[in-house]
Amino acid sequence: MDIRSALLELTRKFHQEQTEDSFVPGQTAILTSGAVLDEEDRVAFVEAALDMTIAAGARARTFESRFARAMKARKAHLTNSGSSANLLALSALTSPQLEDARLVPGDEVITVATGFPTTVNPVLQNGLVPVFVDIELGTYNTTLERVEEAIGPRTRAIMVAHALGNPFPAAEIAELASRHGLFLVEDNCDAVGSLYQGRLTGTFGDLSTVSFYPAHHLTMGEGGCVLTGNLALARIVESMRDWGRDCWCEPGEDNRCLRRFDYSFGTLPQGYDHKYVFSHVGYNLKTTDVQAALGLSQLRRLEEFGAARRRNWQRLRDGLQDVPGLLLPEATPGSDPSWFGFVLTVLPDAPFTRTALVSFLEDRKIRTRRLFAGNLTRHPAYEGRHFRVVGELTNSDVTTEATFWIGVYPGITPEMVDYMVASIREFVAAAS
């Protein structure tokens, strides 16, 4: 056996020797989210490290191809995070190559007030104006009616996340966008594998984004992706991700177009090296081959992970069905979510508070999380920022005060789910 094979075999043996402690209620932490890694993941990671391909390479390109196929997209471009993917997706819409269709400073982008900040931040970072709308309690998504009401004379795009894996009414909002000549960006970071009207989320918009942070459906440790069915937008995304360069050669590749020294650009000398021509004000937001190796290994388990998330969510839903004082989550009609978490809102007439319930659960090692930022407009980061609000943000304020979520990720066992159910029931019974 050669040294490489021996090292990989030792990696397998090392993994097999790792033991997990059995679940002890009240002592073992039940996380809200986390990576679920197996022997094949560890071997893939080590094998990529042995190859010493320390930048993006063949594995990254293979992942992009396979993930695009899995997500029913024409193109996928890996990034270093889901937040970077959001930045690229929105920034691509400002490209001069889109001519009159491009977004320019002062244009408006409709989004929701309740969510994660990096769905909204790219709007501000590009000199655009966020237009915030409210959500529905239960689904925690906005509605077609709210989005339509928010359209104004300078509205040019809609950028919305599928809330904790639960699809927003993507078909209807996509049709609305098309009717009004607006771009639609789906933040699909929490919803990989979710379906709306039998169709994968992330396939309704002009662009969609994914995160591969350990909390998400698949992980690379750090990483993200921009997907699209529009080849012109895909090329812009690639350029902006790769420093803004005009050349599309892979790293280490030269003259794929066979015209490297023949082009004429702007006031540059005729034949200026195409590898150093820049057509966008871009970034360097690429990932690495080691990360892609882990992503490729994780990809084989996408359906398995989605099924586990759905089982855990349903077991929680069934177990908490008749608990008073709590609003339980609901799937958007016509959807089949690959859930990111199980959301609970303490009702106004409950004889207990969210703070008391969360404290009780945390004392029992049941980890909780807020519905991200709640109402973003109330955060210090957005003080003095220019944005527009359409309608009241009543439900966004409710989530800020009364909403939290617990985990459903594949690392949670049925025994853990039952302990979460029993703990919530015990708390509510004692408070009633």
Secondary structure, 3 states (H helix, E strand, C coil): CCHHHHHHHHHHHHHHHCCCCCCCCCCCCECCCCCCCCHHHHHHHHHHHHHCCCCCCHHHHHHHHHHHHHCCCCEEEEECCHHHHHHHHHHHCCCHHHHHHCCCCCCEEEEECECCHHHHHHHHHCCCEEEEECCCCCCCCCCHHHHHHHCCCCEEEEEEECECCECCCHHHHHHHHHHHCCEEEEECCCCCCCEECCEECCCCCCEEEEECCCCCCCCCCCCEEEEECCHHHHHHHHHHHECCECCCCCCCCCCCCCCCCCCCCCCCCCCCCHHHCECCCCCECCCCHHHHHHHHHHHCCHHHHHHHHHHHHHHHHHHCCCCCCEECCCCCCCEECCCCEEEEEECCCCCCCHHHHHHHHHHCCECCEECCCCEHHHCHHHCCCCCEECCCCHHHHHHHHHEEEEECCCCCCHHHHHHHHHHHHHHHHHHC
